[in-house]
Amino acid sequence: MSYVLIAIAGLWMADGVALLVVPIRIIGLLKDSLAVSPVILKWSGLAAVLGVILIVGTEELSYQPLWFLAGLAMIVKGIFLATAPSHWRQPVIEWCLGREPVDYRFWGLGLCALSVLLLDAVGWLRAK
């Protein structure tokens, strides 16, 4: 289970660094991907599955309330993006993708912080 949690932390770190370094480019690529293939949103169900894994797999770890909230947010976001009708989903996506670059940088910092905290909770950053 710890390997899956480390993989989640790796995804958060990769997304966070990308949003910190080149937010406009990343959001542009995301907009292009959604324009070409809106079916990609169905993959958001994977975020819901990872959210369940985060909640279940971190029961005994440090910062457990944080993992519960992060997992719950992943579940809600994943289910919403995968199953919501287009007329509900589209305004939310447009709002999220229409932010200023500094907003994405703050999200990037948050994702990097979550990643480091999860790696610490799993014990991956501690000296042996």
The first five atom37 places (N, CA, C, CB, O) and aatype in JSON, in Angstrom:
{
  "aatype": [12, 15, 18, 19, 10, 9, 0, 9, 0, 7, 10, 17, 12, 0, 3, 7, 19, 0, 10, 10, 19, 19, 14, 9, 1, 9, 9, 7, 10, 10, 11, 3, 15, 10, 0, 19, 15, 14, 19, 9, 10, 11, 17, 15, 7, 10, 0, 0, 19, 10, 7, 19, 9, 10, 9, 19, 7, 16, 6, 6, 10, 15, 18, 5, 14, 10, 17, 13, 10, 0, 7, 10, 0, 12, 9, 19, 11, 7, 9, 13, 10, 0, 16, 0, 14, 15, 8, 17, 1, 5, 14, 19, 9, 6, 17, 4, 10, 7, 1, 6, 14, 19, 3, 18, 1, 13, 17, 7, 10, 7, 10, 4, 0, 10, 15, 19, 10, 10, 10, 3, 0, 19, 7, 17, 10, 1, 0, 11],
  "atom_mask": [
    [1, 1, 1, 1, 1],
    [1, 1, 1, 1, 1],
    [1, 1, 1, 1, 1],
    [1, 1, 1, 1, 1],
    [1, 1, 1, 1, 1],
    [1, 1, 1, 1, 1],
    [1, 1, 1, 1, 1],
    [1, 1, 1, 1, 1],
    [1, 1, 1, 1, 1],
    [1, 1, 1, 0, 1],
    [1, 1, 1, 1, 1],
    [1, 1, 1, 1, 1],
    [1, 1, 1, 1, 1],
    [1, 1, 1, 1, 1],
    [1, 1, 1, 1, 1],
    [1, 1, 1, 0, 1],
    [1, 1, 1, 1, 1],
    [1, 1, 1, 1, 1],
    [1, 1, 1, 1, 1],
    [1, 1, 1, 1, 1],
    [1, 1, 1, 1, 1],
    [1, 1, 1, 1, 1],
    [1, 1, 1, 1, 1],
    [1, 1, 1, 1, 1],
    [1, 1, 1, 1, 1],
    [1, 1, 1, 1, 1],
    [1, 1, 1, 1, 1],
    [1, 1, 1, 0, 1],
    [1, 1, 1, 1, 1],
    [1, 1, 1, 1, 1],
    [1, 1, 1, 1, 1],
    [1, 1, 1, 1, 1],
    [1, 1, 1, 1, 1],
    [1, 1, 1, 1, 1],
    [1, 1, 1, 1, 1],
    [1, 1, 1, 1, 1],
    [1, 1, 1, 1, 1],
    [1, 1, 1, 1, 1],
    [1, 1, 1, 1, 1],
    [1, 1, 1, 1, 1],
    [1, 1, 1, 1, 1],
    [1, 1, 1, 1, 1],
    [1, 1, 1, 1, 1],
    [1, 1, 1, 1, 1],
    [1, 1, 1, 0, 1],
    [1, 1, 1, 1, 1],
    [1, 1, 1, 1, 1],
    [1, 1, 1, 1, 1],
    [1, 1, 1, 1, 1],
    [1, 1, 1, 1, 1],
    [1, 1, 1, 0, 1],
    [1, 1, 1, 1, 1],
    [1, 1, 1, 1, 1],
    [1, 1, 1, 1, 1],
    [1, 1, 1, 1, 1],
    [1, 1, 1, 1, 1],
    [1, 1, 1, 0, 1],
    [1, 1, 1, 1, 1],
    [1, 1, 1, 1, 1],
    [1, 1, 1, 1, 1],
    [1, 1, 1, 1, 1],
    [1, 1, 1, 1, 1],
    [1, 1, 1, 1, 1],
    [1, 1, 1, 1, 1],
    [1, 1, 1, 1, 1],
    [1, 1, 1, 1, 1],
    [1, 1, 1, 1, 1],
    [1, 1, 1, 1, 1],
    [1, 1, 1, 1, 1],
    [1, 1, 1, 1, 1],
    [1, 1, 1, 0, 1],
    [1, 1, 1, 1, 1],
    [1, 1, 1, 1, 1],
    [1, 1, 1, 1, 1],
    [1, 1, 1, 1, 1],
    [1, 1, 1, 1, 1],
    [1, 1, 1, 1, 1],
    [1, 1, 1, 0, 1],
    [1, 1, 1, 1, 1],
    [1, 1, 1, 1, 1],
    [1, 1, 1, 1, 1],
    [1, 1, 1, 1, 1],
    [1, 1, 1, 1, 1],
    [1, 1, 1, 1, 1],
    [1, 1, 1, 1, 1],
    [1, 1, 1, 1, 1],
    [1, 1, 1, 1, 1],
    [1, 1, 1, 1, 1],
    [1, 1, 1, 1, 1],
    [1, 1, 1, 1, 1],
    [1, 1, 1, 1, 1],
    [1, 1, 1, 1, 1],
    [1, 1, 1, 1, 1],
    [1, 1, 1, 1, 1],
    [1, 1, 1, 1, 1],
    [1, 1, 1, 1, 1],
    [1, 1, 1, 1, 1],
    [1, 1, 1, 0, 1],
    [1, 1, 1, 1, 1],
    [1, 1, 1, 1, 1],
    [1, 1, 1, 1, 1],
    [1, 1, 1, 1, 1],
    [1, 1, 1, 1, 1],
    [1, 1, 1, 1, 1],
    [1, 1, 1, 1, 1],
    [1, 1, 1, 1, 1],
    [1, 1, 1, 1, 1],
    [1, 1, 1, 0, 1],
    [1, 1, 1, 1, 1],
    [1, 1, 1, 0, 1],
    [1, 1, 1, 1, 1],
    [1, 1, 1, 1, 1],
    [1, 1, 1, 1, 1],
    [1, 1, 1, 1, 1],
    [1, 1, 1, 1, 1],
    [1, 1, 1, 1, 1],
    [1, 1, 1, 1, 1],
    [1, 1, 1, 1, 1],
    [1, 1, 1, 1, 1],
    [1, 1, 1, 1, 1],
    [1, 1, 1, 1, 1],
    [1, 1, 1, 1, 1],
    [1, 1, 1, 0, 1],
    [1, 1, 1, 1, 1],
    [1, 1, 1, 1, 1],
    [1, 1, 1, 1, 1],
    [1, 1, 1, 1, 1],
    [1, 1, 1, 1, 1]
  ],
  "atom_positions": [
    [[0.83, -1.19, 0.0], [0.0, 0.0, 0.0], [0.87, 1.25, 0.0], [-0.94, 0.0, 1.21], [0.5, 2.27, -0.59]],
    [[2.03, 1.18, 0.66], [2.87, 2.38, 0.73], [3.37, 2.78, -0.65], [4.05, 2.14, 1.68], [3.61, 3.96, -0.9]],
    [[3.54, 1.81, -1.54], [3.99, 2.15, -2.89], [2.93, 2.94, -3.65], [4.35, 0.89, -3.67], [3.25, 3.84, -4.43]],
    [[1.68, 2.61, -3.43], [0.6, 3.37, -4.06], [0.55, 4.79, -3.5], [-0.77, 2.66, -3.86], [0.34, 5.75, -4.24]],
    [[0.74, 4.92, -2.19], [0.77, 6.24, -1.58], [1.96, 7.06, -2.09], [0.82, 6.12, -0.05], [1.84, 8.26, -2.31]],
    [[3.1, 6.41, -2.27], [4.27, 7.1, -2.82], [3.99, 7.52, -4.26], [5.53, 6.19, -2.76], [4.43, 8.59, -4.69]],
    [[3.28, 6.69, -5.01], [2.91, 7.05, -6.38], [1.98, 8.26, -6.39], [2.23, 5.87, -7.1], [2.12, 9.15, -7.24]],
    [[1.03, 8.31, -5.47], [0.14, 9.48, -5.36], [0.97, 10.72, -5.05], [-0.94, 9.26, -4.25], [0.76, 11.78, -5.65]],
    [[1.9, 10.59, -4.12], [2.77, 11.72, -3.78], [3.59, 12.15, -5.0], [3.72, 11.36, -2.61], [3.79, 13.34, -5.22]],
    [[4.05, 11.2, -5.78], [4.8, 11.51, -7.0], [3.95, 12.27, -8.01], [0.0, 0.0, 0.0], [4.42, 13.21, -8.65]],
    [[2.71, 11.85, -8.16], [1.8, 12.56, -9.07], [1.56, 13.99, -8.59], [0.45, 11.82, -9.19], [1.58, 14.93, -9.38]],
    [[1.34, 14.14, -7.29], [1.14, 15.48, -6.74], [2.37, 16.34, -6.96], [0.82, 15.4, -5.24], [2.25, 17.51, -7.33]],
    [[3.56, 15.77, -6.74], [4.79, 16.54, -6.91], [4.98, 16.94, -8.37], [6.01, 15.72, -6.41], [5.33, 18.09, -8.66]],
    [[4.75, 16.02, -9.28], [4.91, 16.32, -10.71], [3.94, 17.42, -11.14], [4.69, 15.05, -11.56], [4.32, 18.37, -11.82]],
    [[2.68, 17.29, -10.74], [1.69, 18.32, -11.08], [2.05, 19.66, -10.44], [0.29, 17.89, -10.63], [1.96, 20.7, -11.08]],
    [[2.46, 19.62, -9.18], [2.8, 20.84, -8.47], [3.98, 21.57, -9.09], [0.0, 0.0, 0.0], [3.93, 22.79, -9.26]],
    [[5.03, 20.84, -9.42], [6.21, 21.46, -10.03], [5.85, 22.03, -11.4], [7.36, 20.44, -10.16], [6.28, 23.13, -11.75]],
    [[5.06, 21.29, -12.17], [4.65, 21.79, -13.49], [3.85, 23.08, -13.35], [3.81, 20.73, -14.23], [4.05, 24.02, -14.13]],
    [[2.95, 23.14, -12.39], [2.16, 24.36, -12.19], [3.0, 25.51, -11.66], [1.01, 24.1, -11.23], [2.71, 26.67, -11.93]],
    [[4.04, 25.2, -10.91], [4.94, 26.25, -10.43], [5.81, 26.82, -11.54], [5.83, 25.71, -9.32], [6.03, 28.03, -11.62]],
    [[6.31, 25.95, -12.4], [7.3, 26.36, -13.4], [6.65, 26.94, -14.66], [8.17, 25.18, -13.78], [7.04, 28.01, -15.11]],
    [[5.68, 26.24, -15.2], [5.08, 26.68, -16.47], [3.55, 26.56, -16.42], [5.63, 25.84, -17.65], [2.97, 25.75, -17.14]],
    [[2.9, 27.36, -15.59], [1.44, 27.2, -15.43], [0.66, 27.47, -16.71], [0.94, 28.11, -14.34], [-0.3, 26.76, -17.0]],
    [[1.05, 28.48, -17.47], [0.3, 28.82, -18.68], [0.4, 27.69, -19.7], [0.81, 30.14, -19.29], [-0.59, 27.35, -20.35]],
    [[1.58, 27.12, -19.83], [1.79, 26.02, -20.78], [0.97, 24.79, -20.38], [3.28, 25.65, -20.87], [0.34, 24.16, -21.22]],
    [[0.98, 24.45, -19.09], [0.25, 23.28, -18.61], [-1.25, 23.46, -18.81], [0.57, 23.02, -17.12], [-1.93, 22.55, -19.28]],
    [[-1.77, 24.62, -18.46], [-3.21, 24.86, -18.62], [-3.57, 24.88, -20.09], [-3.62, 26.18, -17.94], [-4.64, 24.39, -20.47]],
    [[-2.7, 25.43, -20.94], [-2.93, 25.41, -22.38], [-3.01, 23.98, -22.91], [0.0, 0.0, 0.0], [-3.89, 23.67, -23.72]],
    [[-2.09, 23.12, -22.46], [-2.13, 21.72, -22.88], [-3.4, 21.02, -22.4], [-0.89, 20.97, -22.36], [-3.98, 20.21, -23.12]],
    [[-3.81, 21.34, -21.2], [-5.04, 20.75, -20.67], [-6.26, 21.21, -21.47], [-5.21, 21.12, -19.19], [-7.13, 20.4, -21.79]],
    [[-6.32, 22.49, -21.79], [-7.43, 23.0, -22.61], [-7.46, 22.33, -23.97], [-7.33, 24.52, -22.77], [-8.52, 21.94, -24.46]],
    [[-6.28, 22.2, -24.6], [-6.2, 21.54, -25.91], [-6.65, 20.08, -25.82], [-4.78, 21.62, -26.46], [-7.36, 19.6, -26.7]],
    [[-6.22, 19.39, -24.77], [-6.6, 17.98, -24.6], [-8.11, 17.83, -24.43], [-5.88, 17.38, -23.39], [-8.71, 16.92, -25.0]],
    [[-8.71, 18.72, -23.66], [-10.16, 18.65, -23.45], [-10.92, 19.01, -24.71], [-10.57, 19.59, -22.31], [-12.0, 18.47, -24.96]],
    [[-10.37, 19.92, -25.52], [-11.04, 20.29, -26.78], [-11.0, 19.14, -27.77], [-10.38, 21.54, -27.39], [-11.97, 18.89, -28.48]],
    [[-9.87, 18.45, -27.83], [-9.71, 17.35, -28.79], [-10.49, 16.12, -28.34], [-8.23, 17.01, -28.98], [-11.13, 15.46, -29.16]],
    [[-10.43, 15.81, -27.05], [-11.06, 14.59, -26.55], [-11.7, 14.83, -25.19], [-10.04, 13.46, -26.46], [-11.08, 14.59, -24.15]],
    [[-12.96, 15.31, -25.18], [-13.63, 15.54, -23.9], [-13.88, 14.25, -23.11], [-14.95, 16.25, -24.13], [-14.19, 14.29, -21.92]],
    [[-13.76, 13.1, -23.77], [-13.95, 11.81, -23.1], [-12.88, 11.58, -22.03], [-13.93, 10.65, -24.12], [-13.04, 10.74, -21.15]],
    [[-11.79, 12.34, -22.12], [-10.71, 12.21, -21.14], [-11.21, 12.48, -19.72], [-9.57, 13.18, -21.47], [-10.6, 12.02, -18.75]],
    [[-12.31, 13.21, -19.59], [-12.86, 13.48, -18.26], [-13.36, 12.21, -17.57], [-14.01, 14.49, -18.36], [-13.45, 12.17, -16.34]],
    [[-13.67, 11.2, -18.34], [-14.11, 9.94, -17.73], [-12.99, 9.31, -16.91], [-14.58, 8.96, -18.8], [-13.26, 8.54, -15.99]],
    [[-11.74, 9.64, -17.23], [-10.6, 9.14, -16.47], [-10.55, 9.77, -15.08], [-9.3, 9.42, -17.22], [-9.77, 9.34, -14.23]],
    [[-11.36, 10.77, -14.84], [-11.39, 11.4, -13.52], [-11.91, 10.43, -12.47], [-12.25, 12.65, -13.55], [-11.7, 10.64, -11.27]],
    [[-12.58, 9.39, -12.89], [-13.0, 8.36, -11.96], [-11.81, 7.72, -11.26], [0.0, 0.0, 0.0], [-11.92, 7.24, -10.13]],
    [[-10.66, 7.72, -11.93], [-9.44, 7.21, -11.32], [-9.05, 8.05, -10.1], [-8.29, 7.19, -12.34], [-8.54, 7.52, -9.12]],
    [[-9.3, 9.35, -10.16], [-9.02, 10.22, -9.01], [-9.87, 9.8, -7.82], [-9.29, 11.71, -9.36], [-9.41, 9.83, -6.67]],
    [[-11.11, 9.4, -8.08], [-11.99, 8.94, -6.99], [-11.43, 7.66, -6.37], [-13.43, 8.71, -7.52], [-11.45, 7.5, -5.15]],
    [[-10.96, 6.75, -7.2], [-10.38, 5.5, -6.69], [-9.13, 5.8, -5.85], [-10.03, 4.54, -7.87], [-8.95, 5.23, -4.77]],
    [[-8.28, 6.68, -6.36], [-7.07, 7.05, -5.6], [-7.44, 7.75, -4.3], [-6.16, 7.95, -6.45], [-6.73, 7.61, -3.3]],
    [[-8.53, 8.5, -4.3], [-8.99, 9.14, -3.06], [-9.4, 8.11, -2.02], [0.0, 0.0, 0.0], [-9.11, 8.27, -0.83]],
    [[-10.08, 7.06, -2.46], [-10.45, 5.98, -1.53], [-9.19, 5.3, -0.99], [-11.37, 4.94, -2.24], [-9.1, 5.02, 0.21]],
    [[-8.23, 5.05, -1.87], [-6.97, 4.43, -1.43], [-6.26, 5.34, -0.43], [-6.05, 4.15, -2.64], [-5.7, 4.86, 0.56]],
    [[-6.29, 6.64, -0.67], [-5.65, 7.58, 0.24], [-6.31, 7.54, 1.62], [-5.71, 9.01, -0.33], [-5.62, 7.56, 2.64]],
    [[-7.62, 7.49, 1.66], [-8.33, 7.45, 2.94], [-8.05, 6.14, 3.68], [-9.84, 7.62, 2.73], [-7.73, 6.14, 4.87]],
    [[-8.16, 5.03, 2.96], [-8.0, 3.71, 3.59], [-6.54, 3.44, 3.95], [-8.52, 2.61, 2.65], [-6.24, 2.89, 5.01]],
    [[-5.63, 3.84, 3.06], [-4.23, 3.5, 3.26], [-3.48, 4.36, 4.24], [0.0, 0.0, 0.0], [-2.32, 4.07, 4.56]],
    [[-4.09, 5.42, 4.72], [-3.39, 6.32, 5.64], [-3.98, 6.33, 7.04], [-3.41, 7.72, 5.08], [-3.72, 7.25, 7.81]],
    [[-4.75, 5.31, 7.38], [-5.41, 5.29, 8.69], [-4.43, 5.36, 9.85], [-6.24, 4.04, 8.81], [-4.74, 5.95, 10.88]],
    [[-3.27, 4.77, 9.71], [-2.3, 4.72, 10.81], [-1.16, 5.72, 10.64], [-1.74, 3.33, 10.92], [-0.22, 5.7, 11.43]],
    [[-1.23, 6.58, 9.64], [-0.13, 7.49, 9.36], [-0.32, 8.85, 10.02], [0.03, 7.67, 7.86], [-1.42, 9.2, 10.45]],
    [[0.78, 9.6, 10.09], [0.71, 10.97, 10.58], [-0.16, 11.8, 9.66], [2.13, 11.59, 10.68], [-0.36, 11.46, 8.5]],
    [[-0.68, 12.89, 10.18], [-1.51, 13.84, 9.45], [-2.79, 13.2, 8.91], [-0.72, 14.44, 8.3], [-3.29, 13.62, 7.86]],
    [[-3.33, 12.21, 9.59], [-4.47, 11.45, 9.08], [-5.67, 12.32, 8.74], [-4.88, 10.42, 10.09], [-6.3, 12.06, 7.71]],
    [[-6.03, 13.34, 9.52], [-7.16, 14.19, 9.1], [-6.92, 14.87, 7.75], [-7.44, 15.24, 10.17], [-7.85, 15.05, 6.97]],
    [[-5.68, 15.25, 7.5], [-5.34, 15.86, 6.2], [-5.57, 14.88, 5.07], [-3.88, 16.35, 6.2], [-6.11, 15.25, 4.03]],
    [[-5.16, 13.63, 5.24], [-5.34, 12.62, 4.18], [-6.81, 12.29, 3.98], [-4.56, 11.34, 4.5], [-7.25, 12.03, 2.86]],
    [[-7.56, 12.31, 5.07], [-9.0, 12.08, 4.94], [-9.65, 13.18, 4.1], [-9.68, 12.0, 6.33], [-10.43, 12.9, 3.19]],
    [[-9.31, 14.44, 4.4], [-9.89, 15.56, 3.64], [-9.41, 15.57, 2.19], [-9.53, 16.9, 4.31], [-10.2, 15.8, 1.27]],
    [[-8.13, 15.31, 1.98], [-7.6, 15.27, 0.61], [-8.25, 14.13, -0.18], [-6.06, 15.12, 0.63], [-8.61, 14.3, -1.34]],
    [[-8.38, 12.97, 0.45], [-9.02, 11.83, -0.21], [-10.49, 12.11, -0.52], [0.0, 0.0, 0.0], [-10.98, 11.77, -1.6]],
    [[-11.17, 12.72, 0.41], [-12.58, 13.08, 0.2], [-12.71, 14.07, -0.96], [-13.19, 13.68, 1.49], [-13.6, 13.93, -1.8]],
    [[-11.82, 15.05, -1.01], [-11.84, 16.02, -2.12], [-11.56, 15.32, -3.45], [-10.8, 17.14, -1.89], [-12.18, 15.65, -4.46]],
    [[-10.63, 14.36, -3.46], [-10.34, 13.62, -4.69], [-11.56, 12.81, -5.14], [-9.14, 12.69, -4.48], [-11.86, 12.75, -6.33]],
    [[-12.25, 12.2, -4.2], [-13.44, 11.4, -4.52], [-14.53, 12.29, -5.11], [-13.97, 10.67, -3.27], [-15.1, 11.97, -6.16]],
    [[-14.81, 13.4, -4.45], [-15.88, 14.3, -4.92], [-15.53, 14.85, -6.31], [-16.1, 15.47, -3.92], [-16.37, 14.85, -7.21]],
    [[-14.29, 15.32, -6.48], [-13.87, 15.88, -7.77], [-13.93, 14.81, -8.86], [-12.45, 16.45, -7.67], [-14.43, 15.07, -9.96]],
    [[-13.42, 13.62, -8.56], [-13.42, 12.56, -9.56], [-14.81, 12.14, -10.0], [0.0, 0.0, 0.0], [-15.07, 11.98, -11.19]],
    [[-15.7, 11.96, -9.03], [-17.07, 11.56, -9.37], [-17.78, 12.68, -10.13], [-17.87, 11.21, -8.08], [-18.48, 12.42, -11.1]],
    [[-17.58, 13.93, -9.7], [-18.22, 15.05, -10.38], [-17.76, 15.14, -11.84], [-17.92, 16.36, -9.65], [-18.59, 15.24, -12.74]],
    [[-16.46, 15.12, -12.07], [-15.96, 15.26, -13.43], [-16.3, 14.06, -14.32], [-14.46, 15.45, -13.41], [-16.48, 14.21, -15.53]],
    [[-16.4, 12.88, -13.72], [-16.69, 11.69, -14.51], [-18.18, 11.5, -14.8], [-16.17, 10.48, -13.8], [-18.53, 10.9, -15.82]],
    [[-19.05, 12.01, -13.92], [-20.46, 11.67, -14.07], [-21.41, 12.85, -14.22], [-20.87, 10.88, -12.91], [-22.56, 12.66, -14.63]],
    [[-20.98, 14.05, -13.91], [-21.89, 15.2, -13.94], [-22.31, 15.51, -15.38], [-21.22, 16.43, -13.31], [-21.54, 15.3, -16.31]],
    [[-23.53, 16.0, -15.55], [-23.95, 16.42, -16.89], [-23.08, 17.57, -17.4], [-25.44, 16.83, -16.88], [-22.54, 18.35, -16.61]],
    [[-22.95, 17.66, -18.68], [-22.07, 18.65, -19.3], [-22.44, 20.08, -18.9], [-22.11, 18.52, -20.81], [-21.55, 20.91, -18.7]],
    [[-23.73, 20.37, -18.78], [-24.14, 21.74, -18.44], [-23.79, 22.12, -17.0], [-25.63, 21.91, -18.67], [-23.81, 23.31, -16.67]],
    [[-23.47, 21.16, -16.14], [-22.97, 21.45, -14.8], [-21.44, 21.51, -14.8], [-23.46, 20.39, -13.8], [-20.82, 22.38, -14.19]],
    [[-20.87, 20.55, -15.52], [-19.42, 20.39, -15.51], [-18.7, 21.51, -16.26], [-19.05, 19.06, -16.1], [-17.66, 21.98, -15.8]],
    [[-19.23, 21.93, -17.38], [-18.52, 22.89, -18.25], [-18.25, 24.23, -17.57], [-19.32, 23.12, -19.5], [-17.13, 24.73, -17.69]],
    [[-19.2, 24.85, -16.88], [-18.88, 26.12, -16.2], [-17.79, 25.97, -15.14], [-20.14, 26.69, -15.55], [-16.97, 26.86, -14.96]],
    [[-17.79, 24.85, -14.44], [-16.77, 24.61, -13.42], [-15.39, 24.49, -14.07], [-17.1, 23.34, -12.6], [-14.41, 25.06, -13.59]],
    [[-15.33, 23.74, -15.16], [-14.05, 23.57, -15.87], [-13.58, 24.91, -16.43], [-14.19, 22.53, -17.01], [-12.4, 25.24, -16.33]],
    [[-14.47, 25.67, -17.02], [-14.09, 26.98, -17.56], [-13.58, 27.91, -16.46], [-15.28, 27.63, -18.28], [-12.62, 28.65, -16.67]],
    [[-14.22, 27.88, -15.3], [-13.76, 28.71, -14.19], [-12.38, 28.27, -13.73], [-14.76, 28.66, -13.03], [-11.5, 29.1, -13.48]],
    [[-12.18, 26.95, -13.6], [-10.89, 26.43, -13.13], [-9.77, 26.72, -14.12], [-10.98, 24.93, -12.89], [-8.64, 27.0, -13.71]],
    [[-10.06, 26.67, -15.4], [-9.02, 26.86, -16.42], [-8.88, 28.32, -16.84], [-9.33, 26.02, -17.64], [-8.06, 28.63, -17.7]],
    [[-9.65, 29.21, -16.26], [-9.58, 30.62, -16.6], [-8.94, 31.48, -15.53], [0.0, 0.0, 0.0], [-9.13, 32.7, -15.51]],
    [[-8.19, 30.88, -14.64], [-7.57, 31.6, -13.53], [-6.3, 32.31, -13.99], [-7.24, 30.63, -12.38], [-5.8, 32.06, -15.09]],
    [[-5.8, 33.18, -13.17], [-4.53, 33.87, -13.41], [-3.37, 32.9, -13.11], [-4.41, 35.16, -12.52], [-3.52, 32.0, -12.29]],
    [[-2.23, 33.07, -13.77], [-1.1, 32.17, -13.53], [-0.67, 32.07, -12.06], [0.07, 32.62, -14.35], [-0.25, 31.01, -11.61]],
    [[-0.78, 33.17, -11.32], [-0.37, 33.12, -9.91], [-1.27, 32.16, -9.12], [-0.43, 34.53, -9.28], [-0.8, 31.53, -8.17]],
    [[-2.53, 32.05, -9.49], [-3.43, 31.11, -8.81], [-2.95, 29.67, -9.0], [-4.87, 31.26, -9.34], [-2.97, 28.88, -8.06]],
    [[-2.52, 29.35, -10.21], [-2.02, 28.0, -10.48], [-0.73, 27.74, -9.71], [-1.78, 27.8, -11.98], [-0.46, 26.62, -9.29]],
    [[0.07, 28.78, -9.53], [1.32, 28.61, -8.77], [1.01, 28.3, -7.31], [2.19, 29.88, -8.87], [1.71, 27.5, -6.68]],
    [[-0.04, 28.92, -6.75], [-0.42, 28.59, -5.38], [-0.91, 27.14, -5.29], [-1.52, 29.56, -4.88], [-0.59, 26.43, -4.33]],
    [[-1.68, 26.7, -6.28], [-2.11, 25.3, -6.31], [-0.89, 24.39, -6.4], [-3.06, 25.03, -7.5], [-0.84, 23.34, -5.76]],
    [[0.09, 24.79, -7.21], [1.32, 24.02, -7.34], [2.06, 23.9, -6.01], [0.0, 0.0, 0.0], [2.53, 22.82, -5.65]],
    [[2.15, 25.02, -5.28], [2.78, 24.97, -3.95], [2.03, 24.02, -3.02], [2.84, 26.38, -3.34], [2.64, 23.25, -2.28]],
    [[0.71, 24.09, -3.07], [-0.1, 23.2, -2.24], [0.11, 21.73, -2.57], [0.0, 0.0, 0.0], [0.22, 20.9, -1.67]],
    [[0.16, 21.42, -3.85], [0.38, 20.03, -4.25], [1.77, 19.54, -3.84], [0.21, 19.89, -5.76], [1.92, 18.4, -3.4]],
    [[2.77, 20.4, -3.99], [4.12, 20.03, -3.56], [4.17, 19.8, -2.05], [5.14, 21.11, -3.96], [4.81, 18.86, -1.58]],
    [[3.49, 20.65, -1.29], [3.45, 20.49, 0.16], [2.76, 19.19, 0.55], [2.74, 21.69, 0.81], [3.24, 18.46, 1.42]],
    [[1.62, 18.89, -0.09], [0.93, 17.63, 0.18], [1.83, 16.44, -0.14], [-0.37, 17.53, -0.63], [1.87, 15.46, 0.61]],
    [[2.56, 16.54, -1.23], [3.45, 15.46, -1.63], [4.53, 15.21, -0.58], [4.1, 15.78, -2.98], [4.76, 14.07, -0.19]],
    [[5.17, 16.26, -0.13], [6.24, 16.12, 0.86], [5.67, 15.58, 2.18], [6.94, 17.48, 1.1], [6.3, 14.73, 2.82]],
    [[4.51, 16.06, 2.59], [3.9, 15.57, 3.83], [3.53, 14.09, 3.72], [2.67, 16.4, 4.18], [3.7, 13.34, 4.68]],
    [[3.02, 13.67, 2.57], [2.67, 12.26, 2.4], [3.92, 11.39, 2.39], [1.88, 12.06, 1.1], [3.94, 10.32, 2.99]],
    [[4.96, 11.85, 1.72], [6.22, 11.09, 1.73], [6.78, 10.99, 3.15], [7.26, 11.74, 0.79], [7.33, 9.96, 3.53]],
    [[6.65, 12.06, 3.92], [7.09, 12.03, 5.32], [6.23, 11.06, 6.13], [7.04, 13.45, 5.93], [6.76, 10.3, 6.94]],
    [[4.93, 11.1, 5.93], [4.03, 10.22, 6.7], [4.29, 8.75, 6.39], [2.57, 10.56, 6.4], [4.19, 7.91, 7.28]],
    [[4.63, 8.45, 5.15], [4.91, 7.07, 4.77], [6.27, 6.63, 5.32], [4.89, 6.91, 3.22], [6.55, 5.43, 5.44]],
    [[7.11, 7.61, 5.66], [8.41, 7.29, 6.21], [9.52, 7.29, 5.18], [0.0, 0.0, 0.0], [10.63, 6.83, 5.44]],
    [[9.22, 7.81, 4.02], [10.18, 7.78, 2.91], [11.24, 8.85, 3.05], [9.46, 7.95, 1.61], [12.3, 8.72, 2.45]],
    [[11.0, 9.9, 3.82], [11.95, 11.0, 3.96], [12.78, 10.89, 5.23], [11.23, 12.31, 3.94], [13.69, 11.69, 5.44]],
    [[12.49, 9.94, 6.08], [13.19, 9.81, 7.35], [14.49, 9.04, 7.18], [12.3, 9.14, 8.38], [14.56, 8.06, 6.43]],
    [[15.51, 9.49, 7.9], [16.79, 8.78, 7.9], [16.65, 7.51, 8.73], [17.95, 9.68, 8.47], [15.94, 7.47, 9.73]],
    [[17.32, 6.49, 8.29], [17.22, 5.2, 9.0], [18.4, 4.97, 9.9], [17.12, 4.04, 8.01], [18.47, 3.94, 10.57]]
  ]
}
